[in-house]
Amino acid sequence: MAGRVRHPIDMRPLERWIEKNIPEIEVPLEIKQFGFGQSNPTYQLTSPNGKQYVLRKKPPGQLVSKTAHKVEREYRIIAALAATDVPVPKAYGLCEDDSVIGTPFYIMEFLDGRIFEDPVIPNVLPDQRRAIWADAVRTLAKLHRVDPRSVGLEGFGKSTGFYSRQVATWRTICNAQAAITDVETREPVGPLPHFDDMMDFFADERQQPHDRGTLIHGDFKIDNLVFHKTEPRVIGILDWEMSTIGHPLSDLSNLLTPYFTASLDPRSSVNVHPGFKPRATRGLPTPEEITTLYFSVATPSPRDAGSSSSLELSLDDRDRDRHLRARAKELQWAQAFNIFRLAAICQGIAARHAGRQASSSQARRYAAARRPLGEFAWELVRATQGGEEGKGRGKARL
């Protein structure tokens, strides 16, 4: 996964900084750049004694987004989680001085394990596939039950109003993207299907999931996890740049996305994994099994019932059926919003393609997927509202 590069960064100032701030790392270092698409350039460092480390830095030049590429946030959360049961790489040091290698960076432990880029997890036995997915779910639940205050992260984000802020942000972004015109045809990118109706639905706080806040990863999925070389066990969560305090169902719905998109047409959509159709792949847990396991691990004990990190509604045992129905509706809402967000991301790629800032065939494919994904998000909204549309392919049996 790492390939040699000639002069990725100036090693001399880097090694001087390491000698001063992380003396346990021996120098001189051999450096290789990881070759797959992280938004933050990522390098493997090897000491003379053979020990390996990872350096992640902001990209050079003027950054388009002020909120992206937050390596400082990545370092802060993995350092804070070191004292918990959430598996993270060891954080060695953060440098915010641009003069060292040009942009801020941090150094963390290199995890020698397995990364499964395909969430179907091919080429393993069914019982291993099931165990791998189960530990991914348990790992997410462990993250969500960490009280941010207990690890010094109470200021890592706002503890309430996550989805309302997300809706407002994406409304603004989508309106701007829709107005972009093609540099050749002068045709606008245009709005997502049913955009105004979806925004009205998502913005209605009476329809939203019960408001709560936990530490969230922001892009929790199988290929952002490192598993033990031989055991079905997560040894580390990677790529924390979107982490914050937010609604835990945003992470859970992201993990469940392959189940929902499995029935879409792969010729017109993206991230379609037919292997997630019911009974298509032996060993894959069902969405119901995933959510049952997740809540069994994530739910605080009764003594913590008053915590703002609680993932359960405040209902007693007599209301269990009503509670489960409410939870299922919350999950439906979260998944509808998650698919809408994917459509909005594809609309953004369409906007960049319209300005010829993204012209690859892959970019064109993602741009074209915005409409079928928007239609699918609307089906999920209608299912959440209790309508008849979307009850087939959009339900995914939560």
N, C-alpha and C positions, 0 to 999 in steps of 0.2 A: 504493500500500500504506500510505501515511501520510495521515492526515486531521487537520484542524485541531482543536484542543481549546482551551477558553477559558483555564483556569488549571490546567494539570496539575501544575505545581510553581512555587514562588516563584523567579523568575528572578534577582532581585537578589543574594541570597547565592550562588546558583550561579555567576553571572558574576564575582563577587568571588573565589570560590574558583578559577575558571579563570584569571583574571588573575594570581593569585599562583602557581599550580602548573603551568599549561600556557600560558605566555605566547604560544606560537605560534598559539593559537586566538584569532582576533579576536572582540571583543564590540562591541556587543550582539548577541544571538543570536535568531533566529527558531526557534520550536519547534513541532513537530508530533508527535502520537503515532501510532505504528504501530497499525493497527486490527485485526490478526489475533492469535489467542490465545496469546501468550507468557505463561508463568507469571510472568515478571518484566516489569513495565511497561517499554516500550522507546520511545525518542523519537529523532526526527531533528532535529539541530541544524544550522542554516545560518548561517554567518558573513556579515558585510557583503561580503566578497570572493567570496562564492558557494561557498566550500568547505563540504562537508557532513561531519557526524560523527554518531555514534550514542551515546546515553546509555542504559544499562541499570541499573535500580535494583531493589531489593527492593520487594515490595508493602507498602503501609501496614498498620498494625494488627498484632494478635497473629497470628503465623504458626502454622498447625496443625502443620507438620513442621519439626523442627530441622535436618533434612538437606536440605530443598528450598531453592530460591531463593538458592543460594550464589554471588552475584555476585563475591565475593572469589576463589573458586576459578576462575571463568570468567576473570577478569582475570589471575590468576596463570599459568594455562596458556597463554593466547594470548600473553602477554608472553614466556613462556619459549620458546615455539615460534617466535618471530620469527627466531631465528638458524638455523632448520632449513629443509629443503625442503618442510615441511608448510605449505600455504597458509592463512594466518590473517589477520584484519584487524589493522592496527597498533593496539597498545594505548597510549593517551596518558596515562591517569592513573586512580588508584583513590582514592576518598574513603570512609573508614569512619566519618566523623563524622556522626552522625544529625542534628546541629543545622543542617547546611547545607540539605538539602532533605527531611529527615524520615527517610530510610533510607540505608544505604550505596549507592553507585553507582560506575560506572566509565564512562569515555568511550573509544570506539574509532573507528577509521576506518569511514566509510560506503563500502560496496562497491557500485559502480554496475554491476550485472550482472543475470543472469537467475536466478530461483528457480522450479523446476518443482515445483508442489504435487502433481501427479499423476506417480507414478514411471514410468508407461507412457511419459511424455514425448510427448504428442500434438503434432500440427502441426509435426513436423520430419521430414526425410527419413530413411529407414531407416539410411543410413550415418552420419548425424549422431547418431541415437538410440544406435547401437552405440558411437560414439566418446565420447559423453557418459557412458554407463554405464561404459565402460572407464576413463575418467579418474577417475570416482568411486571405482572399485575401486583404482586405483593410489594415489589420495590416502589411502585407508584404510590400505593397506599401508605407505605412507611414515610415517604416524603410528605404526604398530605397531613399526617398526624403529628408532624413536628411543629411545636409552637414557635413561631418566629421570635418571640421574646426570649425564649430559652437559649437561643443561639446568637443573640445580639442582632437580629434582623428585623426588629419591629419597624424600622424605618425603610424597609426594602420596597415598600409599595403601600397603597391604600388598602385598608382591610375591608372596606365596603364599596359597593357601587361598581364592581368590576364590569359587569355586562352592560350597564348603562353607559359607561365610558367607552367601551368597545363599540357599541352601536353608534354613538355620536362620532367617534373617530372614523369608522368605516363609512358612515354616510358621507362625511366630508371627502374622504379619499375617493370613494366611488363616483361622486358627482364630478370631481376634478378629472378622474380618468375618463369618464364618459364624454367629456367635452373635448378631449384631444382629437385632432383631425389628422388624417393620413397625409403625409407630405406630398404624395403623388395624386391620390384620388380626391383629396379634400373631404372625404367622408369621415364623419365623427365615429369614434369608437362606439358610442351609444351606451345607454344604461343596460344593466342586467335585467333579464325578464322579471316582471312583477316587483321591480325594485322598491317602488314607493309603498306598496302593500306589505312587503316583507319588512321594511324599515318601521312601518307603523306597528306591526306585530311585535317585532323584537324590542322596540322602545317602550312598549306597554309593561311597566314594572309589575302589574298584576299577573301577567303571563309568564314572567321570568322565573327561573329557579329561585328558591329561597336564598336570600343574599347571605353569603358567608365568604370568608377569606382565609386562605392557607398559602404556604409557599407553593408555587407552581413552577414547573419546568418551562412551559411555553411551547415546546415542540416534542412532547414525549411520544416516542414510537420505537419500534424494535431496533431500527438501525442506528439509534442514538444510544444504544446500550452495548457494553462490553460484557461478554459472558466468559466464564471460566473455560479453559481449554478442553476439559473433558466432562465437567459437571454442568448440569442445567441450572446454573446459578449466576446471577448478575454480580459482576465484580466492580462495575463502575458505570455511572451515567455521564455522558458527554454532552457538549454543545449547550451550554447554559446561557447563551447571550440574550435569550428572550425571557429569562426567569424573572419573577416578581412575586408580589403577594396578589393573588387573584382567586377566581372561583375554581375549585378543584374539578368541577365537571368539565371545564375546558380541556384539561389534560386527559381525563378519562374518555371524552368523546373523540379526541384526537387519536388515542390508541385504538379505538373501535372503528375508525374510519374505513379500513379495508373491508369490514363486514358490510358497510352500507353502500360502498361504491362497487361491490363485486358484481352487481347485476347491470351496471351501466354498459353501454356499448364501447368497447375499447378503441373502436375506430374514431369515435367522436369525443371521447373523454380522456382523462388522464388518471394515473394512480389506480387503475382498475386491476384487481387481482381476482380472476374467476375462481381461484382456489379457495376463496372465502365463501363461496356459495354453500348453502347447507349441504353437509355430507360430501362435499367435493374433495376434502383433504382429511385423511385419517389423522386423528390426534389433535386437531385444532379444537380448542374449547368453544362452546357457543357463547354468544353475547350474554345470555342469562348467567352462564357459569362464571364468566369474567366479572360481571357486576356483583354477583353474590360473593365471590371471593374478595373482590375489592372492598366492599362495604364491611365484610367480616373482619378485615385487617384494619381498615381506616377508621372505623367507628370508635370513638373514645370510650373509655370505661365510664360507668355511671358517675364516678366522682369528678369526671371532667365534663359533665353534661352542660355546665354553664359556660364552657370555653367558647370563644369566638371562632375557634378552629373546628367546631363540631360539624360533621358531615351529615348528621341526621336531623330530621325535624323533631321538635319537642313534642312527642306524642307518647302516651303510655301504651302498655301492651294491649289494652282493649281496642286500640285504634290501629292495630297492626295492618289490617287489610287496607284501610284508607291510606295509611302511611306508605305502603308499597305501591299503591296506585299513584299517589302523589310523586313518589320517587321516579316511577316509570315516565310520568309526564315531564318531569324535570329533565330526565335524560333525553327524551325526544326533543325537547326545546333546545338543549345544548347541542345535540347532533345536527339539528336543522341549522343552527347558527354556524356550526363548524363547516358544514358544506357550503353555506353562503360565503363564509370567509375564503374558502378555497376558490369559489367562483370569482370573488373579488380580486384575489391574487392573480388569477388567470386574466382578468380584465386589465390588471396593471401591466402584465406582460404584453397584452394586446396594445396598450397605450405606448409602451416602449417600442413595440414593433411598428406602430403607426409613425413614430418619429425616427424609425430606422436605427434605434438604439439597441434593438435585439432583432436580428434578422435570420437566425438559424432556423432549420426545419423544426427543431425541438421547440423553439420559441413560438413558431407559427402554430404548432400543434396545441400548445398550452393556451395560446390566445383563442383558438377556435373552440376550446373546451368551455369557455366562460358561459356560453348560452345553455348547453345541456346541463351543466352543473347548476346554473341559476334556476332552470326549470325543476331540477331534482330538489334543490333547496326549497322551492315553493311547494312541491309535493309533500315534503317533510313538515313544512309549516301547516299545510292543510290537514295532515294526519294529526298533528299536535292539537289543532283546533277541533278535531273530532269529525272532520269532513271525510268524504269517501276517497278523495284522491290520495294516491301514495300509499294506500294501506297494503299494497302488495309488495313491491320492491323496496319501498321506503321504510317499512316497519322494522326489519332486521331483528325482530323478536327480542326486544329488551325486556 
